[in-house]
Amino acid sequence: SLVRRRPRRSMLRVTLLLAAGAAVCEGWGTPSSGVAARVSSSSRSTVQAGLFGRKAAVDLTTEYDYIIVGGGTAGCVLANRLSAKPDARVLVIEAGKDKSHKEMKVKVPVGLLKILRGELDWNYNTASTDSVAGREVYLCRGKALGGSSCTNVMLYNRGAAGDYDNWAAECGDETWNAANMLPFFKKAEDCHAKTASREYHGKGGPYTTSDVPYQNPMSKAFLKAATEAGEASNPDFNDWSQPQAGFGRFQVSQRKGRRVEAASTYLDPVRSRKNLDIITGALATNIELDGKDVAATGVAYIDSSGEKRIAKLASSGEVLLTLGAIGSPQLLMLSGVGPADHLKQQGVALRADVPGVGSNLQDHPAVLLSYSAEGKASARGVSHSSKLRQGPDTTKISKAALAQWLLLGKGPLSSPGCDHGGFAHSAPANALEGKMPDLQYRFLASKTISPDGMTTISEEYLKSKGHPDGITLQTICARPHTRGQLRLRSSNPADKPVIEKLYLEDPRDVQSLVNGLRKARGLCEQKSLEPFRAYEEFPGVSATSDEQLEDYVRKSVHSANALVGSCKMGKQGDRMAVVDNELRVRGIRGVRVCDASIMPSLPGGQTASSTIAIAEKAAEMLQSRRAEQQAPAAAMATA
């Protein structure tokens, strides 16, 4: 009968879903290395339109009103907004593959473990410096449509209002302050978080935010421990009507337990627009600048067959750089725009001496405090890492966890692992003076394998069997003072740039992390976490003095993945400013930078939301400019 067949069909569907999910999970990505190698192995350059079809190949005679270089987070936003006007021809050039953002390892939040150092990661390293004990520090940057929104930990923390008020002061333009940036945050957002303040969140925008539909018992205990330690609770870190300090659940860019990234939300819904072209598998090599007034005329790129192509710009068109804090300054320098002495040294013909290109680079430095729960019966099998696996002696994904995620969008696979935490001051005096918190804490219901958190999740975790239960608290310098720099390694676009002096060059950052580790110990040693800790593994109970903790910080500091600032926005008299308040690059015409590299200072939060807001604001500026340009012609037509 029909009544009996329905359960069978339903059971068959469940079985097929589980089998497909398990097969995909077992085969999630393999690491690759080297920019040149990844470019050559990339899919052939294609121009896509529509979810189910392909446009004809690019007409190389087409002149575009906007050439967006970099199909990452900001690039996807701009492509959507600017192509909404049918008379604007828009081109996106992206080095990554076309459909990488649709892969299971991107959609499953825990899939980040398979992304790091793989083909969706540019896989950068800093130069070794004394400030980090002679080490290189690994930096993940997304190489796909959607960019680093495909590779981040999905936390949706904008920072405090003061971060954006500081931007406005830095560039002398109040339209960049918190009150004027808030509408762009809200325009982008579709908020489903239960405790979110409606005054500070949007509804119905492309980018969904929510609570993680899973809470590990250890994470709940951590929030109780914070209360026991006398810390305030914060139900919404994006509510600017209250102080940022406090502890609670972080909002995330997820919908029904699946990662939300910029390609699926902004780009895919508009691919069918006839005025939008998307080239993937293409490495931009330089901006074409004419010899007379240093104006952009197009963008040169190498397609996946190795052929050099040039995308042409219309006479009043603009090149929009959205390659991120590493790629955007690199392309400017390859085009002859940057510090004159450095470009001469690399054999690049100077087109404009803009000394700030590549300087002011910032990131959040992070260190770990980790406890093993070995021998604790109360902790056995409770860790997030244990919940994810079929058993203690295997690295295979738990079938129960997989079923929860596939069928319900819930369970441990829906958690990025660090979605509980808070913000705090490393010194009580700073709080009394009304300063913004200099620390962020991210709690992980798992024991780390090594003190370098990025190495743990990118190399060691997936190979580790018999992983003991335990807890980890990541301490992040939320508003660092160190300013690093980026320089060309050579004039070859496929050579990764040199990234140097990015961490702990300023002693204030070291002190924040040393004080932060002490505060982290105070949080983790509260009664509520006692069932889940046996002994401190990193840095270890013997590290107590400032000198010992500083040594640990320098030897283990790692990236919290928030690179910004290398093409900073500033006032006219600021020699190190690369762009003005309308994001126009100094010294040349027809080029703007519209991504995280324009941030004068790093917000005390995660940067995907800020990058999206920048792109939303840039799109509005560009559309207003285009309307002004077209107004005289429109007036004449109606006269």
C-alpha positions as CSV (number, residue, x, y, z in Angstrom):
1,S,0.0,0.0,0.0
2,L,1.0,3.7,-0.4
3,V,1.1,4.0,3.4
4,R,3.8,1.3,3.6
5,R,5.8,2.6,0.6
6,R,6.4,6.1,2.0
7,P,8.5,5.1,4.9
8,R,10.6,2.9,2.6
9,R,11.2,5.8,0.2
10,S,12.1,8.0,3.1
11,M,14.4,5.4,4.5
12,L,16.0,5.0,1.1
13,R,16.5,8.8,0.9
14,V,18.1,8.8,4.3
15,T,20.4,5.9,3.4
16,L,21.5,7.6,0.1
17,L,22.1,10.9,1.9
18,L,24.3,9.2,4.5
19,A,26.2,7.2,2.0
20,A,26.8,10.3,-0.1
21,G,27.8,12.4,2.9
22,A,30.1,9.7,4.2
23,A,31.8,9.3,0.8
24,V,32.3,13.1,0.5
25,C,33.6,13.4,4.0
26,E,36.1,10.6,3.4
27,G,37.4,12.3,0.3
28,W,37.5,16.0,1.4
29,G,40.3,17.7,-0.4
30,T,44.0,17.1,-0.5
31,P,46.8,19.6,0.2
32,S,48.7,21.3,-2.5
33,S,51.5,23.8,-2.5
34,G,52.8,26.7,-4.5
35,V,50.9,29.5,-6.2
36,A,52.3,28.6,-9.6
37,A,51.4,25.0,-9.2
38,R,47.8,25.8,-8.2
39,V,47.4,28.2,-11.1
40,S,48.6,25.6,-13.6
41,S,46.4,22.9,-12.2
42,S,43.3,25.1,-12.0
43,S,40.3,24.5,-14.1
44,R,40.2,26.2,-17.5
45,S,39.2,29.9,-17.5
46,T,35.5,30.1,-18.1
47,V,32.8,32.7,-18.1
48,Q,29.7,31.5,-16.2
49,A,26.2,32.7,-16.2
50,G,23.2,31.1,-14.6
51,L,23.2,28.2,-12.2
52,F,22.6,25.6,-14.9
53,G,24.4,26.9,-18.0
54,R,27.4,28.7,-19.4
55,K,27.7,31.9,-21.3
56,A,29.7,32.1,-24.5
57,A,33.4,32.8,-24.1
58,V,34.5,36.3,-23.2
59,D,34.4,38.7,-26.2
60,L,37.9,40.2,-25.8
61,T,36.6,43.4,-27.6
62,T,34.1,44.1,-24.8
63,E,34.7,47.2,-22.8
64,Y,33.6,47.0,-19.2
65,D,32.3,49.7,-16.9
66,Y,33.6,47.8,-13.9
67,I,36.4,45.2,-13.8
68,I,36.4,43.6,-10.4
69,V,39.7,41.9,-9.8
70,G,39.1,39.2,-7.1
71,G,35.9,37.2,-6.8
72,G,36.2,37.0,-3.0
73,T,34.0,38.4,-0.3
74,A,34.0,42.0,-1.4
75,G,34.1,41.1,-5.1
76,C,30.9,39.1,-4.9
77,V,29.0,42.0,-3.2
78,L,30.2,44.5,-5.8
79,A,29.3,42.1,-8.7
80,N,25.7,41.8,-7.3
81,R,25.1,45.4,-6.6
82,L,26.8,47.0,-9.7
83,S,25.3,44.6,-12.2
84,A,21.8,45.4,-10.9
85,K,21.9,48.3,-13.4
86,P,21.4,46.6,-16.8
87,D,23.4,49.3,-18.7
88,A,26.6,48.6,-16.6
89,R,28.9,46.0,-18.0
90,V,30.6,44.1,-15.1
91,L,33.5,41.6,-15.2
92,V,34.8,39.5,-12.3
93,I,38.3,38.0,-12.6
94,E,39.0,35.2,-10.1
95,A,42.0,32.9,-9.7
96,G,40.1,30.1,-8.0
97,K,37.9,27.5,-9.6
98,D,34.3,28.3,-10.4
99,K,32.3,26.0,-8.1
100,S,34.6,25.4,-5.2
101,H,32.2,27.2,-2.8
102,K,29.7,24.5,-3.4
103,E,31.9,21.7,-2.2
104,M,30.9,19.8,0.9
105,K,34.0,20.8,2.8
106,V,32.9,24.4,2.5
107,K,29.3,23.9,3.4
108,V,30.0,21.8,6.5
109,P,31.4,24.1,9.2
110,V,33.8,21.5,10.5
111,G,35.0,21.0,6.9
112,L,37.4,23.8,7.5
113,L,39.8,21.1,8.7
114,K,40.0,19.9,5.1
115,I,40.3,23.4,3.6
116,L,43.4,24.7,5.3
117,R,46.6,24.3,3.2
118,G,44.5,22.8,0.4
119,E,43.6,24.0,-3.1
120,L,41.1,26.5,-1.8
121,D,43.9,28.2,0.3
122,W,46.6,30.5,-1.0
123,N,48.7,29.1,1.8
124,Y,50.9,32.0,2.7
125,N,53.6,32.2,5.3
126,T,55.3,35.2,6.9
127,A,59.0,35.7,6.8
128,S,60.8,34.5,9.9
129,T,61.6,37.2,12.4
130,D,63.0,37.4,16.0
131,S,59.7,38.6,17.3
132,V,58.2,35.2,16.7
133,A,61.3,33.2,17.7
134,G,62.6,32.8,14.2
135,R,59.4,31.0,12.9
136,E,57.3,31.5,9.8
137,V,53.6,32.0,10.6
138,Y,51.0,30.3,8.4
139,L,48.3,32.5,6.9
140,C,45.1,31.1,5.3
141,R,43.5,33.1,2.5
142,G,40.6,31.8,0.4
143,K,41.2,31.0,-3.2
144,A,37.7,30.6,-4.6
145,L,34.6,32.6,-5.5
146,G,33.6,33.9,-2.1
147,G,37.3,34.2,-1.0
148,S,38.0,33.9,2.7
149,S,34.3,33.7,3.5
150,C,34.7,30.1,2.3
151,T,37.7,29.5,4.7
152,N,37.0,31.5,7.9
153,V,35.5,30.2,11.1
154,M,32.2,32.0,10.3
155,L,32.1,34.2,13.5
156,Y,30.0,37.3,12.9
157,N,31.5,39.9,15.2
158,R,31.7,43.4,13.7
159,G,33.8,45.0,16.5
160,A,32.7,48.0,18.6
161,A,31.3,51.3,17.4
162,G,34.5,53.0,18.4
163,D,36.4,51.0,15.7
164,Y,34.4,52.7,12.9
165,D,34.5,56.1,14.6
166,N,38.3,55.7,14.5
167,W,38.1,55.0,10.8
168,A,36.1,58.3,10.3
169,A,38.7,60.2,12.2
170,E,41.5,58.6,10.3
171,C,40.2,59.6,6.9
172,G,38.4,62.8,7.9
173,D,35.0,61.6,6.7
174,E,32.1,61.0,9.0
175,T,30.3,58.8,6.6
176,W,32.7,56.1,7.7
177,N,31.7,56.3,11.4
178,A,29.6,53.7,13.2
179,A,26.3,55.5,12.8
180,N,26.7,55.8,9.1
181,M,28.2,52.3,8.6
182,L,25.4,50.5,10.5
183,P,22.9,50.8,7.5
184,F,25.3,48.9,5.3
185,F,25.8,46.1,7.9
186,K,22.0,45.9,8.2
187,K,21.4,46.0,4.4
188,A,23.6,42.9,4.0
189,E,22.3,40.9,6.9
190,D,19.4,38.4,7.3
191,C,19.6,37.8,11.1
192,H,18.1,34.7,12.7
193,A,20.0,34.9,16.1
194,K,17.5,34.6,18.9
195,T,19.1,37.2,21.2
196,A,20.0,39.7,18.5
197,S,19.0,43.3,19.0
198,R,16.8,44.3,16.1
199,E,18.0,47.9,16.2
200,Y,21.5,46.7,15.2
201,H,20.7,43.8,12.9
202,G,19.2,43.5,9.5
203,K,16.5,41.2,8.2
204,G,16.0,40.0,4.6
205,G,19.5,40.8,3.3
206,P,21.6,38.3,1.4
207,Y,24.0,37.3,4.2
208,T,22.4,35.1,6.8
209,T,23.6,35.1,10.4
210,S,22.4,32.9,13.3
211,D,23.2,31.1,16.4
212,V,25.1,27.8,16.0
213,P,22.5,25.0,16.3
214,Y,24.7,23.0,18.6
215,Q,26.2,23.6,22.1
216,N,28.7,21.2,23.6
217,P,28.3,20.7,27.3
218,M,31.9,22.0,27.8
219,S,31.0,25.3,26.0
220,K,27.9,25.8,28.3
221,A,30.2,25.1,31.3
222,F,32.6,27.7,30.1
223,L,30.0,30.4,30.1
224,K,29.1,29.5,33.6
225,A,32.8,29.7,34.5
226,A,33.0,33.2,33.1
227,T,30.1,34.2,35.4
228,E,31.8,32.6,38.3
229,A,34.9,34.6,37.5
230,G,32.9,37.8,37.8
231,E,32.6,38.5,34.0
232,A,29.6,40.1,32.5
233,S,27.4,38.2,30.1
234,N,26.9,39.6,26.6
235,P,23.9,38.3,24.6
236,D,24.8,40.2,21.4
237,F,28.3,41.3,20.7
238,N,27.0,43.4,17.7
239,D,24.7,45.5,19.8
240,W,26.5,48.8,19.9
241,S,24.2,50.3,22.6
242,Q,26.1,48.3,25.2
243,P,29.8,47.7,26.0
244,Q,31.6,45.0,24.0
245,A,33.1,43.4,27.0
246,G,31.4,40.2,28.3
247,F,31.0,36.6,27.5
248,G,28.4,34.6,25.5
249,R,27.6,32.8,22.3
250,F,29.1,34.3,19.1
251,Q,26.8,34.7,16.1
252,V,27.9,33.0,13.0
253,S,27.4,33.3,9.2
254,Q,25.3,30.1,8.9
255,R,21.9,29.1,7.7
256,K,20.4,25.9,9.1
257,G,23.8,24.7,10.2
258,R,25.5,25.3,6.8
259,R,28.2,27.9,6.1
260,V,27.0,31.1,4.5
261,E,29.6,32.6,2.1
262,A,29.6,35.5,-0.3
263,A,29.5,33.5,-3.6
264,S,26.3,31.6,-2.8
265,T,24.5,34.6,-1.3
266,Y,25.6,37.5,-3.5
267,L,26.9,36.0,-6.8
268,D,25.0,32.9,-7.6
269,P,21.6,34.5,-7.6
270,V,22.6,37.0,-10.3
271,R,24.7,34.9,-12.6
272,S,22.1,35.0,-15.3
273,R,22.4,38.8,-15.8
274,K,23.5,39.4,-19.3
275,N,25.7,42.3,-18.3
276,L,27.7,40.2,-15.8
277,D,30.7,38.1,-16.9
278,I,32.7,35.9,-14.5
279,I,36.1,34.5,-15.4
280,T,37.6,31.8,-13.1
281,G,40.9,30.1,-13.1
282,A,42.6,33.4,-14.1
283,L,45.6,35.0,-12.4
284,A,45.6,38.8,-12.7
285,T,49.1,40.1,-13.5
286,N,48.8,43.8,-13.7
287,I,46.6,46.8,-14.3
288,E,47.0,48.3,-17.7
289,L,47.8,52.0,-17.2
290,D,48.2,54.5,-20.1
291,G,51.4,56.4,-20.5
292,K,50.0,59.9,-20.4
293,D,47.9,60.5,-17.3
294,V,48.3,57.1,-15.6
295,A,44.7,56.1,-16.1
296,A,43.5,52.5,-16.1
297,T,42.6,51.0,-19.4
298,G,42.2,47.4,-18.5
299,V,43.5,44.4,-16.5
300,A,46.0,41.8,-17.8
301,Y,45.6,38.2,-16.7
302,I,46.8,34.8,-17.5
303,D,44.1,32.2,-18.2
304,S,44.5,28.6,-17.2
305,S,45.9,27.6,-20.6
306,G,48.8,30.0,-20.0
307,E,47.7,32.6,-22.4
308,K,47.9,36.3,-21.5
309,R,44.7,38.2,-22.0
310,I,43.6,41.8,-21.4
311,A,40.2,42.7,-20.2
312,K,39.4,46.2,-21.5
313,L,37.9,49.1,-19.6
314,A,35.4,51.6,-21.0
315,S,36.6,55.2,-21.2
316,S,34.8,56.2,-18.0
317,G,35.1,52.7,-16.4
318,E,36.9,51.7,-13.2
319,V,39.1,48.8,-12.0
320,L,38.0,47.7,-8.5
321,L,40.6,45.7,-6.5
322,T,39.1,43.1,-4.2
323,L,42.0,40.7,-3.8
324,G,42.3,41.2,-0.1
325,A,45.0,42.5,2.1
326,I,47.7,40.5,0.4
327,G,46.5,40.4,-3.2
328,S,45.4,44.0,-3.7
329,P,48.8,45.7,-2.7
330,Q,50.6,43.0,-4.6
331,L,48.8,43.8,-7.8
332,L,49.2,47.5,-7.4
333,M,53.0,47.0,-7.0
334,L,53.1,44.7,-10.0
335,S,51.4,47.5,-11.9
336,G,54.1,50.0,-10.9
337,V,52.1,51.7,-8.1
338,G,53.9,51.6,-4.7
339,P,57.1,52.5,-2.9
340,A,59.4,53.8,-5.6
341,D,62.7,52.4,-4.2
342,H,61.2,48.9,-3.7
343,L,59.7,48.8,-7.3
344,K,63.0,49.9,-8.7
345,Q,64.8,47.2,-6.8
346,Q,62.4,44.6,-8.2
347,G,62.7,45.9,-11.8
348,V,59.1,47.1,-12.0
349,A,58.6,50.4,-14.0
350,L,57.3,53.1,-11.7
351,R,54.0,54.6,-12.6
352,A,53.1,56.3,-9.3
353,D,55.1,56.6,-6.1
354,V,52.6,55.6,-3.4
355,P,54.8,54.7,-0.4
356,G,52.0,53.3,1.7
357,V,51.2,50.4,-0.6
358,G,51.8,47.2,1.4
359,S,52.4,48.9,4.7
360,N,50.1,49.1,7.7
361,L,49.4,45.4,7.4
362,Q,47.6,44.0,10.5
363,D,46.3,40.7,11.9
364,H,45.1,39.3,15.2
365,P,47.8,37.4,17.0
366,A,46.6,34.5,19.0
367,V,47.9,32.0,21.6
368,L,46.4,29.0,23.4
369,L,45.8,27.8,26.9
370,S,45.0,24.1,26.8
371,Y,44.0,21.5,29.4
372,S,44.0,17.7,29.1
373,A,41.1,15.8,30.7
374,E,43.0,12.5,30.6
375,G,41.8,10.2,33.3
376,K,38.7,12.2,34.0
377,A,35.7,10.0,33.6
378,S,33.4,13.0,33.6
379,A,35.0,14.3,30.5
380,R,35.4,11.1,28.5
381,G,33.7,11.3,25.1
382,V,32.3,14.9,25.8
383,S,34.8,16.9,23.8
384,H,33.8,18.3,20.4
385,S,36.6,16.2,18.9
386,S,35.1,13.1,20.4
387,K,31.6,13.9,19.3
388,L,32.8,14.2,15.7
389,R,34.5,10.8,15.5
390,Q,33.2,7.2,15.3
391,G,35.5,6.3,18.2
392,P,38.7,7.2,20.0
393,D,41.0,5.1,17.7
394,T,39.8,6.4,14.4
395,T,39.6,9.8,12.6
396,K,36.4,8.8,10.6
397,I,33.4,11.1,11.0
398,S,30.7,9.9,13.3
399,K,27.7,8.5,11.4
400,A,25.3,9.9,14.0
401,A,26.9,13.4,13.7
402,L,26.7,13.2,9.9
403,A,23.1,12.1,10.0
404,Q,22.2,15.1,12.3
405,W,23.9,17.5,9.9
406,L,22.5,16.1,6.7
407,L,18.9,15.7,7.9
408,L,18.5,18.4,10.5
409,G,21.3,20.9,10.0
410,K,22.3,20.4,13.6
411,G,24.9,18.6,15.7
412,P,28.6,18.9,16.2
413,L,29.3,19.2,12.4
414,S,27.5,22.5,12.5
415,S,29.9,24.1,14.9
416,P,33.1,25.8,13.9
417,G,34.4,24.8,17.3
418,C,35.0,28.3,18.7
419,D,31.5,29.8,18.8
420,H,31.5,30.6,22.5
421,G,33.8,33.3,24.1
422,G,33.9,36.9,24.8
423,F,35.9,40.2,24.9
424,A,37.8,41.6,27.9
425,H,40.4,44.1,29.0
426,S,43.9,42.8,29.9
427,A,44.3,45.6,32.5
428,P,41.4,46.8,34.7
429,A,42.5,50.4,34.3
430,N,41.7,50.2,30.6
431,A,38.1,49.3,31.4
432,L,37.8,52.2,33.9
433,E,39.1,54.6,31.3
434,G,36.4,53.5,28.9
435,K,38.8,51.9,26.4
436,M,37.7,49.2,24.0
437,P,38.7,45.6,25.0
438,D,42.1,44.6,23.9
439,L,41.4,40.8,24.2
440,Q,39.1,38.3,22.5
441,Y,38.6,34.8,23.9
442,R,37.4,31.9,21.8
443,F,36.6,28.7,23.7
444,L,37.1,25.3,22.1
445,A,35.6,22.2,23.7
446,S,38.6,20.2,22.6
447,K,42.2,19.8,23.7
448,T,44.8,21.2,21.2
449,I,47.5,18.9,19.9
450,S,50.2,21.6,19.7
451,P,50.5,25.2,21.1
452,D,50.2,26.6,17.6
453,G,46.5,26.5,16.9
454,M,46.7,26.8,13.2
455,T,49.2,24.0,12.9
456,T,46.9,21.8,15.0
457,I,43.8,22.2,12.8
458,S,45.6,22.4,9.5
459,E,48.1,19.5,9.9
460,E,47.8,17.5,13.1
461,Y,44.2,17.0,14.1
462,L,43.0,15.0,11.1
463,K,46.0,12.5,11.6
464,S,45.6,12.2,15.3
465,K,44.1,9.0,16.7
466,G,43.3,8.5,20.4
467,H,42.9,12.2,20.8
468,P,42.3,12.9,24.6
469,D,39.4,15.0,25.7
470,G,40.1,18.4,27.1
471,I,39.5,22.1,26.7
472,T,41.3,25.0,25.0
473,L,40.9,28.8,25.4
474,Q,42.3,30.9,22.6
475,T,43.5,34.3,23.6
476,I,43.6,37.0,20.9
477,C,45.0,40.5,20.9
478,A,41.9,42.1,19.5
479,R,43.3,45.5,18.7
480,P,47.0,45.1,17.9
481,H,49.5,47.9,17.7
482,T,52.0,46.1,15.5
483,R,52.1,47.1,11.8
484,G,53.7,44.7,9.3
485,Q,54.4,45.1,5.7
486,L,54.1,43.3,2.4
487,R,56.7,43.5,-0.4
488,L,57.2,41.8,-3.8
489,R,59.4,38.8,-3.9
490,S,59.9,39.4,-7.6
491,S,58.2,40.9,-10.6
492,N,56.6,37.5,-11.3
493,P,52.9,37.6,-10.4
494,A,52.9,33.9,-9.5
495,D,55.6,34.4,-6.8
496,K,54.1,34.8,-3.3
497,P,55.0,38.2,-1.8
498,V,57.2,38.7,1.3
499,I,55.1,39.3,4.4
500,E,57.2,40.5,7.4
501,K,57.0,42.0,10.9
502,L,53.3,41.2,11.2
503,Y,53.3,40.0,14.8
504,L,54.6,41.1,18.3
505,E,56.9,43.9,17.0
506,D,55.1,46.2,19.5
507,P,55.7,45.3,23.1
508,R,52.1,46.3,24.0
509,D,50.8,43.3,22.0
510,V,53.1,41.0,23.9
511,Q,51.9,42.4,27.2
512,S,48.3,42.1,26.2
513,L,48.7,38.4,25.4
514,V,50.8,37.7,28.6
515,N,48.1,39.3,30.7
516,G,45.5,37.6,28.6
517,L,46.9,34.1,29.4
518,R,46.8,34.9,33.1
519,K,43.2,35.9,32.8
520,A,42.4,32.8,30.7
521,R,43.8,30.6,33.5
522,G,41.4,32.4,35.9
523,L,38.5,31.6,33.7
524,C,39.4,27.9,33.1
525,E,40.1,27.2,36.7
526,Q,36.6,28.0,37.8
527,K,34.4,25.3,39.4
528,S,32.1,24.7,36.4
529,L,35.1,23.5,34.2
530,E,36.6,21.3,36.9
531,P,35.0,18.1,35.5
532,F,36.7,18.7,32.1
533,R,40.3,19.5,33.1
534,A,43.0,17.3,34.6
535,Y,46.2,19.3,34.1
536,E,47.4,22.3,32.0
537,E,49.3,21.1,29.0
538,F,50.0,24.4,27.3
539,P,51.8,26.6,28.3
540,G,52.2,24.4,31.4
541,V,51.9,25.3,35.1
542,S,55.7,26.0,35.3
543,A,55.2,29.1,33.1
544,T,54.3,31.8,35.6
545,S,56.6,34.8,35.2
546,D,56.3,37.5,32.6
547,E,59.5,36.2,30.9
548,Q,58.3,32.6,30.7
549,L,54.9,33.6,29.4
550,E,56.5,36.0,26.8
551,D,58.8,33.2,25.7
552,Y,55.7,30.9,25.2
553,V,53.8,33.7,23.3
554,R,56.7,34.3,20.9
555,K,57.2,30.6,20.2
556,S,53.5,29.8,19.7
557,V,51.8,32.9,18.4
558,H,49.6,32.2,15.3
559,S,47.1,34.0,13.1
560,A,43.5,34.5,14.0
561,N,42.9,35.2,10.2
562,A,42.0,38.8,10.1
563,L,44.4,40.4,7.6
564,V,43.7,44.1,6.9
565,G,45.2,47.5,6.3
566,S,47.8,47.2,3.5
567,C,46.1,49.9,1.3
568,K,44.9,52.0,4.1
569,M,42.3,54.8,3.7
570,G,43.5,58.2,5.0
571,K,43.4,62.0,4.7
572,Q,45.0,64.0,1.9
573,G,48.0,64.9,4.0
574,D,48.7,61.3,5.1
575,R,51.7,60.2,3.1
576,M,51.1,56.6,3.9
577,A,47.4,56.6,2.8
578,V,46.9,54.6,-0.4
579,V,43.2,55.5,-1.0
580,D,41.1,58.5,-0.2
581,N,37.7,58.5,1.6
582,E,36.1,57.3,-1.7
583,L,38.6,54.4,-2.0
584,R,40.4,55.9,-5.0
585,V,44.0,55.0,-5.3
586,R,46.4,58.0,-5.1
587,G,48.5,59.0,-8.1
588,I,46.5,57.1,-10.7
589,R,43.0,57.3,-12.2
590,G,40.2,54.8,-12.6
591,V,41.3,52.4,-9.8
592,R,39.7,51.9,-6.4
593,V,40.5,49.4,-3.6
594,C,37.2,48.1,-2.1
595,D,38.2,45.4,0.4
596,A,39.7,44.8,3.9
597,S,43.0,46.3,2.9
598,I,41.6,49.8,3.1
599,M,40.9,49.5,6.8
600,P,43.1,52.1,8.7
601,S,42.9,49.9,11.8
602,L,41.7,46.4,12.6
603,P,38.3,46.1,14.3
604,G,38.1,44.1,17.5
605,G,36.1,41.3,15.9
606,Q,36.1,39.2,12.8
607,T,36.5,41.0,9.5
608,A,34.1,39.3,7.0
609,S,31.2,41.5,8.1
610,S,33.3,44.7,7.9
611,T,34.5,43.7,4.5
612,I,30.9,43.2,3.3
613,A,29.9,46.5,4.7
614,I,32.8,48.3,2.9
615,A,31.8,46.7,-0.4
616,E,28.1,47.7,0.1
617,K,29.2,51.3,0.8
618,A,31.6,51.2,-2.2
619,A,28.8,50.0,-4.5
620,E,26.5,52.8,-3.4
621,M,29.3,55.4,-4.0
622,L,30.0,53.9,-7.5
623,Q,26.3,53.9,-8.5
624,S,25.9,57.5,-7.3
625,R,28.9,58.5,-9.4
626,R,27.6,56.8,-12.4
627,A,24.2,58.4,-12.0
628,E,25.9,61.8,-11.9
629,Q,27.8,61.1,-15.0
630,Q,24.7,60.0,-16.9
631,A,22.6,62.9,-15.7
632,P,23.6,65.5,-18.3
633,A,22.9,63.0,-21.2
634,A,19.6,62.0,-19.7
635,A,18.6,65.7,-19.4
636,M,19.5,66.4,-23.0
637,A,17.5,63.4,-24.1
638,T,14.3,64.7,-22.4
639,A,14.9,68.3,-23.4
